């Protein structure tokens, strides 16, 4: 004879999983992001690879933050036109080489990459 507790557990598990699963229809526009700072040349190299057609992208930006006594925030606009660090135009790889006037101070920096399409969809 099946114990009533086991029967009740089987019924709970059977009917507890009848919830519809929502699908996430957002498209990830960022495939890969790379940042490299060369302290000797005082240059920052940023590269972002996208998964969508370049004609759909309005802009690609990287925001650099450093939380210290003097809040530092710099926004970089990356390009895919074969200039300023980008080697091959219109290949979905957005790049930038930025030279700083002064050495970056030591500390922790946070980089946030963002892609915005012409439809207003943002992905970071």
C-alpha positions as CSV (number, residue, x, y, z in Angstrom):
1,X,0.0,0.0,0.0
2,X,1.4,3.4,-1.0
3,X,1.8,5.7,1.9
4,X,-0.4,8.8,1.7
5,X,2.6,11.1,2.2
6,X,4.3,9.7,-0.9
7,X,1.2,10.0,-2.9
8,X,0.8,13.7,-1.9
9,X,4.4,14.4,-2.8
10,X,4.0,12.9,-6.2
11,X,0.9,15.0,-6.9
12,X,2.6,18.2,-5.7
13,X,5.7,17.6,-8.0
14,X,3.5,16.7,-10.9
15,X,1.3,19.8,-10.8
16,X,4.0,22.2,-9.5
17,X,5.8,22.2,-12.9
18,X,2.9,23.4,-15.1
19,X,4.0,27.0,-15.2
20,X,4.7,28.4,-18.7
21,X,8.4,29.3,-19.3
22,X,8.9,32.8,-20.7
23,X,11.4,33.1,-23.5
24,X,13.9,35.9,-23.5
25,X,13.6,37.5,-27.0
26,X,16.3,40.1,-26.5
27,X,19.2,39.8,-28.8
28,X,22.7,40.1,-27.4
29,X,24.5,42.6,-29.6
30,X,27.9,42.3,-27.9
31,X,29.8,39.2,-28.8
32,X,33.2,40.1,-27.3
33,X,34.8,43.1,-25.5
34,X,38.5,43.7,-25.0
35,X,40.3,46.5,-23.2
36,X,44.1,46.9,-22.9
37,X,46.1,49.8,-21.3
38,X,49.8,50.2,-22.2
39,X,51.4,52.2,-19.4
40,X,54.6,52.8,-21.3
41,X,52.9,54.5,-24.3
42,X,50.0,55.7,-22.2
43,X,47.5,54.4,-24.7
44,X,44.2,52.6,-24.2
45,X,43.0,50.1,-26.8
46,X,39.3,49.2,-26.8
47,X,37.6,46.6,-29.1
48,X,34.0,45.4,-29.2
49,X,32.8,42.7,-31.6
50,X,29.1,42.7,-32.4
51,X,26.7,40.0,-33.6
52,X,24.4,42.2,-35.7
53,X,24.7,44.1,-39.0
54,X,26.6,47.4,-38.8
55,X,23.7,49.1,-40.7
56,X,21.5,48.5,-37.6
57,X,24.0,50.1,-35.1
58,X,23.6,53.7,-34.2
59,X,26.7,54.0,-31.9
60,X,29.1,52.0,-29.7
61,X,30.4,53.6,-26.5
62,X,32.5,52.6,-23.6
63,X,32.2,54.4,-20.3
64,X,35.2,54.3,-18.0
65,X,34.7,55.1,-14.3
66,X,37.0,55.4,-11.4
67,X,35.5,55.9,-8.0
68,X,38.0,57.8,-5.9
69,X,38.1,61.2,-4.2
70,X,37.8,62.8,-7.6
71,X,35.1,61.0,-9.5
72,X,36.5,60.2,-12.9
73,X,34.3,59.3,-15.9
74,X,35.3,59.3,-19.5
75,X,33.1,58.2,-22.5
76,X,34.8,56.8,-25.6
77,X,33.0,56.4,-28.9
78,X,34.3,53.3,-30.9
79,X,34.2,53.1,-34.6
80,X,34.2,50.5,-37.4
81,X,35.5,52.7,-40.2
82,X,39.1,51.5,-40.4
83,X,40.5,54.5,-38.5
84,X,41.7,55.3,-35.0
85,X,42.7,51.8,-34.1
86,X,40.1,49.9,-36.2
87,X,41.9,47.9,-38.9
88,X,39.1,46.6,-41.2
89,X,36.1,48.8,-41.9
90,X,32.5,47.5,-41.6
91,X,33.4,44.1,-40.2
92,X,31.4,44.3,-37.0
93,X,34.5,45.0,-34.9
94,X,34.4,48.5,-33.3
95,X,37.7,49.8,-32.0
96,X,39.6,52.8,-30.6
97,X,43.1,53.7,-29.6
98,X,43.1,56.6,-27.2
99,X,46.2,58.4,-26.0
100,X,46.0,60.1,-22.6
101,X,47.8,63.4,-21.9
102,X,48.7,62.2,-18.4
103,X,49.3,58.8,-17.0
104,X,46.3,57.1,-15.5
105,X,46.5,57.0,-11.8
106,X,46.7,53.6,-10.1
107,X,43.4,52.1,-9.0
108,X,40.4,50.1,-10.1
109,X,38.6,51.2,-13.2
110,X,35.2,50.0,-14.4
111,X,34.5,49.8,-18.1
112,X,30.9,49.5,-19.3
113,X,30.5,48.9,-23.1
114,X,27.2,49.8,-24.7
115,X,25.8,49.2,-28.2
116,X,22.6,51.1,-29.3
117,X,20.7,50.2,-32.4
118,X,18.7,52.7,-34.5
119,X,15.5,51.2,-33.1
120,X,16.6,52.4,-29.7
121,X,17.5,49.0,-28.3
122,X,20.5,49.2,-26.0
123,X,22.8,46.3,-24.9
124,X,25.6,46.6,-22.4
